[in-house]
């Protein structure tokens, strides 16, 4: 409706009134939208970006194969070049590596729950570079053994953190494929170690450092990888988790729903409701402990270095206590026992292999090649008969022949 005024007066035009929408109404409408889990927002298709993330984490896993298999060439080379290194010292090169690796696994597991998976990968790679440099600059056997302890400690961060990071960046329906590909890089690392050791067989023993050239690739991969959105959400950074998911979606060729809201992991700092203290594992009651796989406690900005180290140690103790809660202790014992037996047998065969060839180089390479079919079987059976049955099949097909050979 409009009113025309006489000349010299102001003309007034009345417009239809628009209903006001209060901010409370908008908030209620947004609250009515169902929240999404992180798994729902990860790429449904295993496309180019998923391959790139998997290969990046795989390079980190390959470093583990190189670091573990190095003593097969290092001890003999040192002996041939006049080092006063005994057979016992050669055995210590491997034993002390796994001693450091054990401490590294415990430390990095707690640290990555508190500070992030990507922090563990990057710090582990940096520390491994320092440890490798110390190894090949070692002037004496004690120095070399100390460097191997540090290498094992760093390896616990590189392998363990990249393992968890890849799982949390991959949709559930693709995890068996991603993990099979990543673990195959351990065998590829052993193959590269055999080749590089053969190429420098006439050079001084320090030339074995050529085997660790993949450290450069791992550093580039760590710069490319995003942080785990599950960790960010569990640490209370929902905006950060959403931003990472948006980047993953854009690089994978799709977009997130508008105004997406995320479901906080149960028991995390971002969760609006927690289970009762008696019914849940004791993570919420231990300083620095997360919610298991995805839990995290964000560090205070005002905490100093000593407080950070103390929190990491507290998180380590809390995570260990959480595994022995009554709801998890049976699984912890079964999985831990099977894992202990598997790794003991595997590393024993790897470091003291049955003679398949007169050349140590071809023998190491053949030992790595026979691993590759197992990763294909893992992928084919994992999504067909399930993870647990696949694990049982692989344990049986490995254990029974070893028992027969040992009698």
C-alpha positions in Angstrom: 0.0 0.0 0.0 1.4 3.4 -0.9 0.2 6.9 0.0 1.0 9.8 -2.4 1.4 13.1 -0.5 0.9 16.6 -1.9 3.9 18.4 -3.4 6.5 19.4 -0.9 5.5 16.6 1.6 7.2 13.2 2.1 5.8 10.2 0.3 5.3 7.1 2.5 5.2 3.5 1.2 3.9 0.8 3.5 5.3 -2.7 2.8 3.9 -6.0 3.9 5.3 -7.0 7.2 7.8 -10.0 7.2 7.6 -12.4 10.1 10.6 -12.2 12.4 12.7 -15.3 12.9 14.3 -15.3 16.2 17.8 -16.7 16.8 16.2 -19.2 19.3 14.0 -20.6 16.5 17.0 -21.0 14.2 18.9 -22.7 16.9 16.1 -25.1 17.5 15.9 -25.9 13.8 19.6 -26.6 13.7 19.4 -28.7 16.8 16.7 -30.8 15.1 19.2 -31.8 12.4 20.7 -35.2 13.3 24.4 -35.0 14.0 26.8 -37.1 11.9 29.5 -39.4 13.0 33.0 -38.9 11.5 32.8 -42.3 9.8 29.7 -41.1 7.9 31.6 -38.1 6.5 34.7 -39.9 5.3 34.9 -40.7 1.6 32.6 -43.6 0.6 34.8 -44.3 -2.4 38.4 -45.3 -2.2 39.6 -42.7 -4.7 42.8 -41.0 -5.5 43.0 -39.0 -2.3 42.5 -42.2 -0.2 45.3 -43.9 -2.2 47.5 -40.9 -1.5 46.9 -41.0 2.2 47.4 -44.8 2.3 50.7 -44.6 0.4 51.9 -41.7 2.6 51.3 -43.7 5.8 52.7 -46.8 4.0 56.1 -45.0 3.5 56.2 -44.5 7.3 55.6 -48.2 7.8 58.3 -49.0 5.3 60.8 -47.2 7.5 60.1 -49.8 10.2 61.0 -52.6 7.9 64.4 -50.9 7.1 65.1 -50.2 10.7 64.3 -53.7 11.9 66.2 -55.5 9.1 69.3 -53.4 9.2 71.2 -55.7 11.7 71.2 -58.5 9.1 73.7 -56.5 7.1 75.3 -54.2 9.7 76.9 -56.6 12.1 78.8 -58.5 9.4 79.9 -55.3 7.7 81.3 -53.9 10.9 83.2 -57.2 11.6 84.7 -57.2 8.1 85.9 -53.6 8.5 87.8 -54.4 11.6 85.4 -53.3 14.4 85.9 -55.2 17.7 82.3 -56.2 17.8 81.5 -59.6 19.2 78.6 -61.9 18.3 77.0 -60.8 21.6 77.3 -57.2 20.5 75.8 -58.0 17.1 72.9 -59.6 18.9 72.5 -56.5 21.1 72.1 -54.4 18.0 68.7 -56.0 17.5 67.8 -56.6 21.1 68.4 -53.0 22.2 66.4 -51.8 19.2 63.4 -53.7 20.4 64.0 -52.5 24.0 63.8 -48.9 22.7 60.8 -49.8 20.5 58.9 -51.1 23.5 59.4 -47.9 25.4 58.5 -45.9 22.3 55.3 -47.7 21.8 54.2 -47.0 25.3 55.3 -43.4 25.2 54.0 -42.5 21.8 50.7 -44.1 22.3 50.0 -41.9 25.3 51.5 -38.8 23.7 49.4 -39.2 20.5 46.3 -39.5 22.6 47.2 -36.2 24.2 48.8 -34.2 21.5 47.6 -35.7 18.3 48.4 -38.6 15.9 50.1 -36.3 13.4 52.4 -34.9 16.1 53.5 -38.5 16.8 54.3 -39.1 13.1 56.2 -35.9 12.6 58.2 -36.1 15.8 58.9 -39.8 15.3 60.3 -39.1 11.8 62.5 -36.2 13.1 63.8 -38.3 15.9 64.4 -41.3 13.6 66.5 -39.0 11.3 68.6 -38.0 14.3 68.9 -41.6 15.4 70.0 -42.8 11.9 72.6 -40.0 11.7 73.9 -41.1 15.2 74.0 -44.7 14.0 76.2 -44.1 10.9 78.4 -41.6 12.7 79.0 -43.9 15.6 82.7 -44.1 16.5 82.4 -47.1 18.8 80.2 -50.0 19.7 78.6 -48.4 22.8 77.7 -45.4 20.7 76.2 -47.6 18.0 74.1 -49.5 20.6 72.8 -46.3 22.2 71.8 -45.1 18.7 69.9 -48.3 18.1 67.9 -47.8 21.3 67.0 -44.3 20.0 66.1 -45.7 16.6 63.7 -48.2 18.2 62.1 -45.5 20.3 61.5 -43.3 17.3 60.2 -46.3 15.3 57.5 -46.8 17.9 56.2 -43.3 17.1 56.5 -43.5 13.3 54.8 -46.9 12.9 52.3 -46.8 15.6 51.1 -43.2 15.0 50.8 -43.7 11.2 48.9 -46.9 11.8 46.3 -45.2 13.9 46.2 -42.1 11.7 45.4 -44.1 8.6 42.6 -46.0 10.4 41.0 -42.8 11.5 41.3 -41.1 8.1 39.7 -44.1 6.3 36.0 -45.1 6.1 35.2 -48.4 7.9 34.4 -50.2 4.6 37.9 -49.5 3.3 40.0 -50.0 6.3 41.0 -53.6 5.6 42.2 -52.5 2.1 44.1 -49.5 3.5 45.7 -51.5 6.3 46.7 -54.3 4.0 48.4 -51.8 1.7 50.1 -50.0 4.5 51.5 -53.2 6.1 52.8 -54.4 2.7 55.2 -51.5 2.8 57.1 -53.2 5.7 58.0 -55.9 3.2 58.8 -53.3 0.5 61.1 -51.7 3.1 63.0 -55.0 3.5 63.3 -55.3 -0.2 64.7 -51.8 -0.6 67.1 -52.5 2.3 68.4 -55.7 0.5 68.8 -53.8 -2.8 70.6 -50.8 -1.3 72.9 -53.0 0.8 73.8 -54.9 -2.3 74.5 -51.7 -4.3 77.0 -50.5 -1.6 78.5 -53.9 -0.7 82.0 -52.7 -1.7 81.7 -49.3 0.0 82.4 -48.5 3.7 79.7 -49.6 6.1 78.4 -46.0 6.5 77.1 -46.3 2.9 74.3 -48.4 4.3 72.7 -45.1 5.2 71.5 -45.1 1.6 68.7 -47.5 2.8 67.2 -44.7 4.8 66.6 -42.4 1.8 62.8 -43.1 2.3 63.1 -40.8 5.3 62.8 -37.9 2.9 59.6 -39.3 1.4 58.2 -39.9 4.9 59.0 -36.3 5.8 57.1 -35.0 2.7 54.2 -37.4 3.5 54.0 -36.1 7.0 53.8 -32.5 5.7 50.9 -33.5 3.5 48.8 -35.7 5.9 46.0 -34.0 7.9 45.4 -34.5 11.6 42.9 -37.1 12.6 39.4 -35.6 12.9 38.5 -38.1 15.5 41.3 -37.0 17.7 40.4 -33.3 17.2 36.7 -34.0 18.1 37.7 -36.1 21.1 39.9 -33.2 22.3 37.0 -30.8 22.1 38.0 -29.1 18.8 34.8 -29.7 16.8 35.5 -26.8 14.4 39.0 -28.2 13.7 37.5 -31.7 13.0 34.9 -30.2 10.7 37.6 -28.2 8.8 39.7 -31.4 8.3 36.7 -33.3 7.1 35.9 -30.5 4.7 39.4 -30.6 3.3 39.2 -34.4 2.9 35.8 -34.1 1.2 37.0 -31.4 -1.2 40.1 -33.4 -2.2 37.9 -36.5 -2.6 35.5 -34.7 -4.9 32.4 -34.2 -2.7 31.1 -31.6 -0.3 30.0 -31.9 3.3 26.3 -31.3 4.2 25.7 -27.6 5.1 25.9 -26.7 8.8 27.1 -30.2 9.6 27.2 -31.2 13.3 29.4 -34.0 14.7 28.7 -36.7 17.2 31.3 -36.5 19.9 33.0 -39.8 20.8 31.6 -41.4 23.9 33.6 -40.4 27.0 35.6 -37.7 25.3 36.1 -34.1 26.4 33.6 -33.0 23.7 30.9 -35.4 24.6 27.8 -33.8 26.0 27.0 -36.7 28.2 29.1 -39.4 29.7 28.4 -42.9 31.0 28.4 -43.3 34.7 31.9 -43.6 36.3 31.2 -47.1 37.5 30.0 -48.5 34.2 32.8 -47.0 32.0 36.5 -47.8 31.7 38.5 -45.6 34.1 39.8 -43.2 31.4 37.8 -40.3 32.6 39.2 -40.8 36.1 42.8 -40.8 35.1 44.6 -37.6 34.2 45.6 -37.4 30.6 43.8 -40.6 29.4 41.6 -40.5 26.4 38.7 -42.8 25.4 40.8 -45.6 24.0 41.1 -45.5 20.3 39.8 -42.0 19.7 40.2 -40.4 23.1 42.2 -37.4 23.8 42.7 -34.7 26.5 43.7 -31.3 25.1 46.7 -29.9 27.0 46.3 -26.6 28.9 47.9 -23.6 27.1 49.5 -22.6 30.4 51.1 -25.9 31.1 54.9 -26.0 31.0 57.2 -28.6 29.6 57.5 -30.5 32.9 53.7 -30.6 33.2 53.5 -31.9 29.6 55.9 -34.7 30.3 54.0 -35.5 33.5 50.7 -35.5 31.6 52.2 -37.9 29.0 53.4 -40.3 31.7 50.0 -40.0 33.4 48.3 -40.7 30.1 50.5 -43.8 29.6 49.5 -45.2 33.0 45.9 -44.3 32.5 45.7 -45.9 29.0 47.3 -49.1 30.4 44.9 -49.2 33.3 42.0 -48.7 31.0 43.0 -51.8 29.0 42.6 -53.9 32.1 39.2 -52.6 33.1 36.8 -55.5 33.6 35.0 -54.8 30.3 38.3 -55.2 28.4 40.7 -57.3 30.3 39.8 -60.6 28.6 40.2 -59.1 25.1 43.5 -57.4 26.2 44.9 -60.7 27.4 43.8 -62.6 24.3 44.9 -60.1 21.8 48.1 -59.2 23.6 49.1 -62.8 24.0 48.5 -63.6 20.4 50.3 -60.4 19.3 53.3 -61.3 21.6 53.5 -64.8 20.1 53.2 -63.5 16.5 55.8 -60.8 16.8 58.2 -63.0 18.6 58.0 -65.6 15.9 58.0 -63.1 13.1 61.1 -61.1 14.3 62.9 -64.4 15.2 62.4 -65.7 11.6 63.3 -62.2 10.1 66.5 -61.8 12.1 67.6 -65.4 12.1 66.2 -66.6 8.8 66.3 -70.2 7.4 68.9 -70.3 4.7 67.1 -69.8 1.3 70.2 -68.7 -0.6 74.0 -68.5 -0.3 73.8 -64.7 -0.5 72.5 -62.7 2.4 71.1 -60.1 0.0 69.0 -62.5 -2.0 68.0 -64.4 1.2 66.7 -61.2 2.8 64.9 -60.3 -0.4 63.3 -63.7 -0.7 62.1 -63.5 2.9 60.4 -60.2 2.2 58.8 -61.5 -1.1 57.1 -64.5 0.6 55.3 -62.0 2.9 53.5 -60.2 0.1 50.9 -62.9 -0.6 49.7 -62.7 3.0 48.6 -59.1 2.5 46.6 -60.2 -0.5 45.0 -62.9 1.5 44.3 -60.5 4.4 42.5 -58.1 2.0 40.5 -60.9 0.3 39.4 -62.6 3.5 39.1 -59.6 5.8 35.9 -58.3 4.2 34.5 -61.8 3.4 34.7 -63.8 6.6 35.5 -61.0 9.0 38.6 -59.8 10.8 38.5 -62.3 13.7 38.2 -65.4 11.5 40.8 -64.1 9.1 43.2 -63.6 12.0 42.5 -67.1 13.2 43.1 -68.5 9.7 46.4 -66.7 9.4 47.6 -67.8 12.8 46.8 -71.4 12.1 48.4 -71.5 8.7 51.5 -70.0 10.2 51.7 -71.8 13.5 50.9 -75.4 12.4 53.8 -75.5 9.8 56.2 -74.0 12.3 55.2 -76.7 14.9 55.7 -79.4 12.3 59.1 -78.0 11.3 60.2 -77.8 14.9 59.6 -81.5 15.7 
